[in-house]
Amino acid sequence: MKTNRRYFFKQVALGGLGAAGLSLGTSFHAEGASKSKNNLLSVNSKRSAGFNMCGFAAPKLDTVRVGFVGVGNRGFANMKQMTYLEGVQIKAICDITAFRIDEAQKCLADQKLPAAKVYTGKDDAWKALCEDPEIDLISIAVPRGPLHAAISIYAMKCGKHVAVEVPVIATLDEAWEVVETAEKTRRHCFMMENCCYDFFELLTLNMARQGFFGDIIHADAGYIHYQEIYNKPRDNNMWRLHESQIHTGNIYPTHGLGPVAQIMDINHGDRFSFLVSMSSNDFMLGDKVAELAQTDSFYKPYDTHTYRGNINTSIIRTVKGKTIMLQHDTTSPRIYTRLHIISGTLGCAQKYPEPGRIAIGHEWVNDDKLTELTEQYMPVIVKRIGEMAKQIGGHGGMDFLMTWRLIDCLRNGLPLDIDVYDSVSWSSITPLSEKSVLGGSIPMEIPDFTRGAWKTNPVHNISRMGENATTIRKI
């Protein structure tokens, strides 16, 4: 296999960073990480606190008027979820691909809804959509990268709430700008982390909030999902493959991390302190692309063998001494899992293999006890609309639960379950893990985007979510 020259030169450019990483092995201790804080590569800077968006409740919107930027795979699915809800108007759609616009309009017609206003024709057509005075919420589902943050920031400056696909940001500078824009404009920036609304994750979150597991000590989280990202999509946009060329680390952390961060009360009583990240070599992707390039010139620009490692593992420590093992792997043939293992002083939970198990002490409870615990601790939102969500669909129903909850909060003037600090801190693992990997697995300090407010920020109320009045349209 060819040498990974791109990563080599990145490491050389970092100068003494790698050497600093080598010296850390003997100075970091299992307890009291603050003793070794001087060895961390710090990315924090002095920033004054703004308006605290944790617990922020925007004025009620009887009707939520939505504009969609990107109506491809995820954007189309998000739009279709909205068509089932009363109190929603789909006002506008934006995409640079004509057939996606046509498919979105057909979906609206099939759902017996008016056609949406169209913004297209140039790469920044989304700006005009954000400026539209007849829109309250911008839903963003474009390829990952700088556009997630750029569109979110512009939309909030235009007075819109934002719901953006994962991850929200690609750099720490973007993260701070997103936070400060939300605080100045007092507009929500909700990351559409649908896995926080999966049924077992909601169950274990409610159990943790009610003390079932005791003190949470550790969690395993991840995104293990074999994807043939070298296959051509319909529009030949190979952004996933390109991203794997130019980045290392964990490029997709939030599916596994979001649910366990909520369980650990991150930004709401605790916060991420630092991480250490390590990646394997690439044993598969570069070879596969080289093979394809021999018979298809389309792949020639991608035949560089400078691909990120197949598996990334990051370890995160919180200020209060809890730990998270976070993995990412989308290129080796492993069984799908988001891991989701919760370890406490009184018991534990493990989602995979599904449907998940609960342990009291060191033994799994039997099926009857599991059914009893599920009935006792499953949140109201699942009991109320869970079966309907399964029928409407979207990753087994969790997409619809997320969409329903977002709209219901906006219509009732309630705080969102995922606020701007959650959105950026979970997403910040991407650039921080890359810096750690390139520095020889050097520990990286994780910024406090709340600027100290995490110490008193309340947790979002999980026990009553779903009690409100947003209804489903009859189609």
Stockholm file with secondary structure:
# STOCKHOLM 1.0

chainA/1-475         MKTNRRYFFKQVALGGLGAAGLSLGTSFHAEGASKSKNNLLSVNSKRSAGFNMCGFAAPKLDTVRVGFVGVGNRGFANMKQMTYLEGVQIKAICDITAFRIDEAQKCLADQKLPAAKVYTGKDDAWKALCEDPEIDLISIAVPRGPLHAAISIYAMKCGKHVAVEVPVIATLDEAWEVVETAEKTRRHCFMMENCCYDFFELLTLNMARQGFFGDIIHADAGYIHYQEIYNKPRDNNMWRLHESQIHTGNIYPTHGLGPVAQIMDINHGDRFSFLVSMSSNDFMLGDKVAELAQTDSFYKPYDTHTYRGNINTSIIRTVKGKTIMLQHDTTSPRIYTRLHIISGTLGCAQKYPEPGRIAIGHEWVNDDKLTELTEQYMPVIVKRIGEMAKQIGGHGGMDFLMTWRLIDCLRNGLPLDIDVYDSVSWSSITPLSEKSVLGGSIPMEIPDFTRGAWKTNPVHNISRMGENATTIRKI
#=GR chainA/1-475 SS CCCCHHHHHHHHHTTTHHHHHHHTTTTCCSSCGGGGGGGSBCCCCCCCCCCCCTTCCCCCCSSEEEEEECCSHHHHHHHHHHTTBTTEEEEEEECSCHHHHHHHHHHHHHTTCCCCEEECSSTTHHHHHHHCTTCSEEEECCCSSHHHHHHHHHHHHTTCEEEECSCSCSSHHHHHHHHHHHHHHTCCEEECCGGGGSHHHHHHHHHHHTTTTCSEEEEEEEEECCCCTTSCCTTCCCHHHHHHHHCCSCSCCHHHHHHHHHHTTBTTTBCEEEEEEEECCCSSHHHHHHHHHTTCGGGGGGTTCCCCCSCEEEEEEETTSCEEEEEEESSSCCCCBCCCEEEESSEEEECSSTTCEEEETTEECCHHHHHHHHHHHSCHHHHHHHHHHHHHCSGGGHHHHHHHHHHHHHHHTCCCSSCHHHHHHHHTHHHHHHHHHHTTSCCEECCCTTTTGGGTCCCCCCTTTTCSCCCBCCC
#=GC SS_cons         CCCCHHHHHHHHHTTTHHHHHHHTTTTCCSSCGGGGGGGSBCCCCCCCCCCCCTTCCCCCCSSEEEEEECCSHHHHHHHHHHTTBTTEEEEEEECSCHHHHHHHHHHHHHTTCCCCEEECSSTTHHHHHHHCTTCSEEEECCCSSHHHHHHHHHHHHTTCEEEECSCSCSSHHHHHHHHHHHHHHTCCEEECCGGGGSHHHHHHHHHHHTTTTCSEEEEEEEEECCCCTTSCCTTCCCHHHHHHHHCCSCSCCHHHHHHHHHHTTBTTTBCEEEEEEEECCCSSHHHHHHHHHTTCGGGGGGTTCCCCCSCEEEEEEETTSCEEEEEEESSSCCCCBCCCEEEESSEEEECSSTTCEEEETTEECCHHHHHHHHHHHSCHHHHHHHHHHHHHCSGGGHHHHHHHHHHHHHHHTCCCSSCHHHHHHHHTHHHHHHHHHHTTSCCEECCCTTTTGGGTCCCCCCTTTTCSCCCBCCC
//
